[in-house]
Each structure stands twice: as structure tokens, then as C-alpha cells.
């Protein structure tokens, strides 16, 4: 029993503060009763924890998905108890995302070797002047990868050379060293090359996930910075921009997960469903007549697809949060999406590939 004084006040067991009601208004400790020690109460608390946690997190993820900017607005005006906080959300969604992705296949956040060839900043008319730096970076990544292949090849050849018999052939044993395959002397280098390629690719694939997962965190402060630059006066604090950036990223990862799940569904269409959904949009925006204009405004079809799910979310979120005029919102959501695309595909993806290659041994 808590020490009960006259007038229904309690003395907090934790901080010694005197208070009325069920919870200490200084530190949040609950009033203690002896029946809290019962097994029934223990299990009740366990169930309560999971039920509340799940309910809160899922509800917040859902609200963030269907009502862009709503959770952010609540957070910024100080209503926080009913929703999961940004860090919880991010961690849960990140977990779901990588679970889905590792079951369904790679995406843009876990690139394949060679993916660094896909995006050049100098593809944009306004950034033609970056072409030299662009090409330099891509060929640096290329040659780093080739170096790793060469190292693997050299190591394999050394190993084979040591095991040559009198005719120059090498016996390769199975895992139980029972029987062997004889590699003919004139084919050893070819086989070593093939093997080196496979090994390098395999260790790239094994490592790229870790870096993809880690570096995705770097996006948050950068996106926040972009938001902050656009809405400095409305946001007031960079921390507020960080909250918005996290909520946007949570939406983004939700969308990717959904998209990946939809894609595996109807395999019998013999075409991915996500691509199929895009067809009407491509038909309107990327036909013979509209393509030049669309390419100028949105970039490639691939970029357009991303803008299509980023711009509306950002537009609605900005309207809800900042109350600015529609054309300002439109411009801000357009440019934020463009910058975001550049950060993901121009910077992050290449960085993940470069660091993964660099880490191979
Ligand atoms: Zn207290």
C-alpha cells in the first residue's frame, strides 16, 4: 500500500513527491497496491504492453499513410500520448521493410553491383556540367570492383598453382574429399576467373545489406535539412523538420513494402503488378506527344514513378502543416521530391555500392 495521508494524497515511492490521483505528477510513477505483485497482474501487464504497443504503432503508421502530415502536426502541437513516437515508428517500419525486401527481392536501398550505372546527375539539362565528375566516380567504382575480382583471381590461381600435379592439372575435391574433378592445365585460369567473379558477387551481396540498412539513416538529417530550408519560418526548429522527415521516410518505406508485396502476388500475369499499375500513367505522360514535356518536368519514367507517390504525400502534408498557398506547396513538394530522388539514387545508392566494394576482402 502507498502511504496515504489525509485528503487522499500519496507520497511517491520513487521521488518522494506528494500528489493526488493515480499517477505521480512529478515522475510518472503509479500508485502501488499489493495486488500488483500477483501473477494475474503480471500477465495482465504483459498482454497490455503488447496490445498497447501494437495498437499504437500500427494506428500511427496507418494514420501517417492515409493522412499525410497529420501525425506530424499532432506531434508539433504537443499531442503525443495517442501516437507512437517517430523513432519507434521508424524502427518498426524499417524492420518490416527489410523483412519484406529480403523475402521478395532487392530494391533500391539494397543495390546490385553495377546499379551505380543507372543514375547520372548530368542527365539533367541543368547539370550537364557535372558530367566529368559523374563519369569519374562511376569508373572509380567500376575499377574498385574489378580490383576485388582480380585479388580473388590471384588468390585462387596461387592456390591452384600449389596443387598442380606433374602434368599441370589440378584435382578439385568435393566437400567430403571423396572424389575429385580434374581441372585440365589449359583451363585453370578460365575456371579461376569464373570462380573469382562468382565469389566477388557473392560477398558483395552478403555485405550490401548491412551498409544499405546503416546508410539509410543518413537520409533523415538530409531530408530534414531540405524541409527546413523550404519552411524555415513555419517549422522554427530543425528538430521539427527531423520529425517531418522521419514521418515522410516511414511513409516511403511503407509504400515500398506494399509495392514489393503487391508485386509478388499475381505472378501468373507474367509481369510485375507494380509495373502494370503504372501503365495508364505512362500512357498519358510518356506517349509520343507528352514525353518531351514529361521528361523535362519529371525526368525518366523511373523517376516519374517515384515522384508519383512522393509529391501527393508531401503536398497534402505541407498543406496540413503550413497552410501556404497551393502553388507554393506544389513547388515545394515537387522540388523536395526531386532532391530526395537525387539523394537516394545519385548519392546514397552509389555510396552504398562504393563502401560495400571497399569493405570486401
Ligand atoms: Zn514521483
Boltz pocket constraint, residues with backbone or C-beta under 6 A from the ligand:
constraints:
  - pocket:
      binder: B
      contacts: [[A, 12], [A, 13], [A, 14], [A, 15], [A, 16], [A, 17], [A, 24], [A, 25], [A, 26], [A, 27], [A, 28], [A, 29]]
      max_distance: 6.0
